[in-house]
Amino acid sequence: MNSWVRAGFVANLPVAASVAAYGSVLGVLAAQKNISWFELLLMNITIFAGSAQFVMVEMWTPPLPIFEITLAVLVMNLRYLLIGASLNSLFQGSSLIRKLATIHLTADENWAITMAAYRQGKATPAFLFGGGLCLMAAWCGGTLLGHRLGAVLSDPEVYALDFAFIAVFLVLALGLWRGKQDGIPWIVAAALAIVAERWLPGKWYILIGGVGGAFATIFRTPSQ
């Protein structure tokens, strides 16, 4: 295994347990929606987007509203346009095939870990890819185990498994904090996301908060 792939895999192990725990909640919900083990595995491999998969499972009611599900997943994953743009310098010199394969395995967690490592000169596309392999394995293991336990574990919130997702992102956010220069973009992103969540349907608040924070970073003055 490439040393950078191995390094990325190992770097993501601390969050893999939480990803698996969060995935088990999806597995339980999928079982309750009568989604088969194979359908869930196929969803994991082809989509690999936790929040979008939760939306899919929530909307999984025969006859399947294919158009509505597709639109909802598209909105949920629009944030990856911003994530992809942030990886431009990391992918300098990489082939299109490598970019596509790596982006498919890019999740919020391994992206955040890779960006933190990249600032220290300790990350490459292979590092990001290795992290994606780690999270994919954890996600598949967690969701499929949860699916098997679905008949027994009817309410995952009792075990606080649903909080694993929030806990992971709190830790990742703290790891990305660079000091007071991040204050304004973070405040703008949070404020816009809160307002959008309150007044707009669906998950538009994720994209609006992300775009707003990005523009706040672009247009802030050097003194800030």
C-alpha positions as CSV (number, residue, x, y, z in Angstrom):
1,M,0.0,0.0,0.0
2,N,1.3,3.5,-0.9
3,S,2.7,5.1,2.2
4,W,0.5,8.2,1.7
5,V,-2.6,6.0,1.4
6,R,-1.6,4.2,4.6
7,A,-1.0,7.5,6.4
8,G,-4.4,8.9,5.3
9,F,-6.1,5.6,6.4
10,V,-4.5,5.7,9.9
11,A,-5.1,9.5,10.3
12,N,-8.9,8.8,9.9
13,L,-9.1,5.9,12.3
14,P,-10.0,8.1,15.3
15,V,-13.2,9.3,13.6
16,A,-13.9,5.9,11.9
17,A,-15.6,4.6,15.1
18,S,-18.0,7.5,15.2
19,V,-18.7,7.2,11.5
20,A,-19.6,3.5,12.1
21,A,-21.8,4.4,15.0
22,Y,-23.6,7.1,13.0
23,G,-23.9,4.6,10.1
24,S,-25.5,2.0,12.4
25,V,-28.4,4.5,12.9
26,L,-28.9,4.7,9.1
27,G,-28.8,0.9,9.0
28,V,-31.6,0.6,11.6
29,L,-33.7,3.1,9.8
30,A,-33.1,1.4,6.4
31,A,-34.2,-2.0,7.9
32,Q,-37.4,-0.3,9.2
33,K,-38.1,1.0,5.7
34,N,-37.7,-2.5,4.3
35,I,-34.6,-1.6,2.3
36,S,-32.6,-4.8,1.7
37,W,-29.1,-5.4,2.8
38,F,-27.9,-5.4,-0.8
39,E,-29.7,-2.2,-1.6
40,L,-28.1,-0.5,1.4
41,L,-24.7,-1.7,0.4
42,L,-25.2,-0.5,-3.2
43,M,-26.3,2.9,-1.9
44,N,-23.2,3.1,0.3
45,I,-20.8,2.3,-2.6
46,T,-22.4,4.5,-5.3
47,I,-23.5,7.5,-3.2
48,F,-21.3,7.5,0.0
49,A,-22.8,10.6,1.5
50,G,-24.2,10.1,5.0
51,S,-26.6,13.1,5.2
52,A,-27.9,12.5,1.7
53,Q,-28.4,8.8,2.4
54,F,-30.4,9.7,5.5
55,V,-32.7,11.9,3.4
56,M,-33.0,9.1,0.8
57,V,-34.1,6.6,3.5
58,E,-36.5,9.1,5.1
59,M,-38.2,9.5,1.7
60,W,-38.1,5.8,0.8
61,T,-41.8,5.1,0.6
62,P,-43.3,3.0,-2.3
63,P,-43.9,4.1,-4.9
64,L,-40.5,5.7,-4.8
65,P,-40.6,9.5,-5.5
66,I,-37.5,9.2,-7.8
67,F,-37.5,12.8,-8.9
68,E,-38.0,14.2,-5.4
69,I,-35.3,11.9,-4.0
70,T,-32.8,12.9,-6.7
71,L,-33.4,16.6,-6.2
72,A,-33.1,16.3,-2.4
73,V,-29.8,14.4,-2.7
74,L,-28.5,16.9,-5.2
75,V,-29.2,19.8,-2.9
76,M,-27.6,18.0,0.0
77,N,-24.4,17.3,-2.0
78,L,-24.0,20.8,-3.5
79,R,-21.6,21.6,-0.7
80,Y,-19.1,19.2,-2.5
81,L,-18.7,21.9,-5.1
82,L,-17.1,24.0,-2.4
83,I,-15.1,21.1,-1.0
84,G,-13.8,20.3,-4.5
85,A,-12.8,23.9,-5.1
86,S,-10.8,23.9,-1.8
87,L,-8.9,20.8,-3.0
88,N,-7.7,22.5,-6.3
89,S,-4.2,23.1,-5.1
90,L,-3.9,19.6,-3.6
91,F,-4.8,18.0,-6.9
92,Q,-2.3,20.0,-9.0
93,G,-0.7,17.6,-11.5
94,S,-3.2,14.8,-10.8
95,S,-4.9,13.0,-13.7
96,L,-8.7,13.2,-14.2
97,I,-9.1,9.5,-13.2
98,R,-7.3,10.0,-10.0
99,K,-9.3,13.2,-9.2
100,L,-12.6,11.4,-9.8
101,A,-11.7,8.3,-7.8
102,T,-10.5,10.4,-4.9
103,I,-13.4,12.8,-4.9
104,H,-15.9,9.9,-4.8
105,L,-14.3,8.8,-1.6
106,T,-14.2,12.3,-0.1
107,A,-16.4,12.9,2.9
108,D,-16.6,15.8,5.3
109,E,-14.4,14.0,7.8
110,N,-11.4,13.0,5.6
111,W,-11.6,16.3,3.8
112,A,-11.2,18.2,7.1
113,I,-8.4,15.9,8.3
114,T,-6.6,16.3,4.9
115,M,-6.9,20.1,4.9
116,A,-5.5,20.3,8.4
117,A,-2.6,18.0,7.3
118,Y,-2.1,19.9,4.0
119,R,-1.5,23.2,5.8
120,Q,1.4,21.4,7.5
121,G,2.7,20.0,4.2
122,K,1.7,16.5,5.2
123,A,-1.0,15.6,2.7
124,T,-1.4,14.4,-0.9
125,P,-4.3,13.1,-3.0
126,A,-3.3,9.6,-1.9
127,F,-3.6,10.8,1.8
128,L,-7.2,11.9,1.0
129,F,-7.9,8.7,-0.8
130,G,-6.6,6.6,2.1
131,G,-8.8,8.5,4.5
132,G,-11.8,7.8,2.2
133,L,-11.0,4.1,2.2
134,C,-11.0,4.1,6.0
135,L,-14.3,5.9,6.2
136,M,-15.9,3.8,3.5
137,A,-15.0,0.7,5.4
138,A,-16.3,2.1,8.6
139,W,-19.5,3.4,7.0
140,C,-20.3,0.2,5.3
141,G,-19.6,-1.8,8.4
142,G,-21.7,0.4,10.6
143,T,-24.7,0.7,8.3
144,L,-24.8,-3.1,7.5
145,L,-24.4,-4.0,11.2
146,G,-27.2,-1.6,12.0
147,H,-29.3,-3.2,9.3
148,R,-28.9,-6.6,10.9
149,L,-29.7,-5.2,14.3
150,G,-32.7,-3.3,13.0
151,A,-35.3,-5.7,14.2
152,V,-33.8,-5.6,17.8
153,L,-32.6,-2.0,18.0
154,S,-35.8,-0.1,17.2
155,D,-34.9,3.2,18.7
156,P,-31.2,4.2,18.2
157,E,-31.6,7.5,19.9
158,V,-31.9,5.7,23.2
159,Y,-28.3,4.8,22.9
160,A,-27.3,8.3,21.7
161,L,-25.9,6.9,18.5
162,D,-27.4,9.8,16.6
163,F,-25.2,12.2,18.5
164,A,-22.0,10.6,17.0
165,F,-22.4,12.6,13.8
166,I,-22.6,15.9,15.8
167,A,-19.7,14.9,18.0
168,V,-17.4,14.2,15.0
169,F,-18.1,17.5,13.4
170,L,-17.5,19.5,16.6
171,V,-14.1,17.9,16.9
172,L,-13.3,18.5,13.2
173,A,-14.4,22.1,13.4
174,L,-12.1,22.8,16.3
175,G,-9.2,21.1,14.4
176,L,-9.7,23.5,11.5
177,W,-9.9,26.7,13.6
178,R,-6.9,28.8,12.7
179,G,-7.5,31.8,15.0
180,K,-9.5,35.0,15.1
181,Q,-9.1,35.4,11.3
182,D,-11.7,32.6,10.9
183,G,-14.1,34.3,13.3
184,I,-16.1,36.4,10.7
185,P,-16.5,33.7,8.1
186,W,-17.6,31.2,10.7
187,I,-20.1,33.7,12.2
188,V,-21.5,34.6,8.8
189,A,-21.8,30.9,7.8
190,A,-23.6,30.0,11.1
191,A,-26.0,33.0,10.9
192,L,-27.0,32.4,7.3
193,A,-27.4,28.6,8.0
194,I,-29.7,29.3,11.0
195,V,-31.8,31.8,9.1
196,A,-32.1,29.5,6.0
197,E,-33.0,26.5,8.1
198,R,-35.7,28.5,9.8
199,W,-37.3,29.9,6.6
200,L,-36.4,27.5,3.7
201,P,-37.6,23.9,3.3
202,G,-35.2,21.0,3.0
203,K,-31.4,21.2,3.4
204,W,-30.7,24.5,1.6
205,Y,-29.2,25.9,4.8
206,I,-26.1,23.7,4.3
207,L,-25.2,25.2,1.0
208,I,-26.3,28.8,1.9
209,G,-24.2,28.7,5.1
210,G,-21.2,27.3,3.2
211,V,-21.4,29.8,0.3
212,G,-21.9,32.7,2.7
213,G,-18.9,31.7,4.8
214,A,-16.8,31.3,1.6
215,F,-17.7,34.8,0.3
216,A,-17.0,36.3,3.8
217,T,-13.5,34.8,3.5
218,I,-13.0,36.2,0.0
219,F,-14.2,39.7,0.7
220,R,-12.8,40.3,4.2
221,T,-10.2,43.0,4.5
222,P,-6.5,42.0,5.2
223,S,-6.7,43.6,8.6
224,Q,-9.3,41.1,9.6
